[in-house]
Amino acid sequence: MEHYYRELVSFLCARLGNRQAAEDVAHDAYTRVLERTGDTDIEHPRAFLYRTALNLVIDGHRRGQLRQAESLDVLDSDERFFSPAPSQDMEQRQRLELIQRALGELSQLCRDCFLLRKLEGLSHQEIAERLGISRSLVEKHIVNAMKHCRVRMRQWEC
């Protein structure tokens, strides 16, 4: 399924008019597909991936419209938006520790590609230039890192 990545990003870029947004949606689509549970194989993986990506675009559009219509005053007055419940905070810390542990199992280059993308928001081309590798290799490392983290998180959270 990884070989559809560039094609999917191009498709999404044409729809969204923004390469960075297209890459983000593509990553999220891959994550959703990798998180999918069930014993049945995906009969048409390319179509499934594209439909997942389009659903994410539609969901994002709807959330964007809702956010624009919602008053921001509620954020100033509602305590829930300032601090998570203690159980949520602890759960988030535990998940973060597991993700850090999973990332620690990756090669340095794979981990660097993933972190530059997810934490610093660099484009694939910017990462490739910074690390002196091809853009294709950056894409493969990011997808592999996401896949590895998903697998390990499933194993450790059971």
C-alpha positions, 0 to 999 in steps of 0.5 A, a space after each residue: 500500500 505504501 507505493 500509493 503514497 505519492 499518487 495520493 498526495 498529488 491527488 489530494 494536493 489537486 483537491 486541497 491546493 496545498 501540498 503540506 495539507 495534502 501530505 498531512 491528510 495522506 499521513 492521517 489516511 495511512 494511519 487510519 488504514 493501519 489502525 483498522 482492526 478486523 480479520 478481513 483483507 481489504 479487497 481494493 487497497 488503493 480505493 480504500 485508501 483514497 476513500 479514507 483520505 477523502 473522508 478525512 478531507 470532508 471531516 476536516 472541512 466540516 470541522 473547519 466550518 463548525 469552528 468558524 461558526 462557534 463562539 470562542 468565548 466558550 473557550 475562555 470560560 470553560 475549565 475543561 479547555 484549560 486542563 485535562 482530567 487527571 486520568 486523561 493526563 496520566 493516560 496521555 503521558 503513558 501513551 507518549 512514553 510508549 511512543 517514545 519507546 517505539 521511536 527508540 527502536 527505529 534507526 536514527 535516520 527513520 526516527 529523524 525523518 518522522 520527528 522532523 515531519 511530525 514535530 517540526 512540520 517540515 515538508 518531505 522535500 525540506 527533510 530530504 535536503 536537511 538530511 541529504 537523502 532522497 524525498 522518496 526515502 523520506 516518505 518511506 521512513 515516515 510511513 515505516 515509522 508510523 507503521 512501527 509505532 502503530 504495531 508496537 502501541 497495539 502490542 503494548 496496550 493489550 
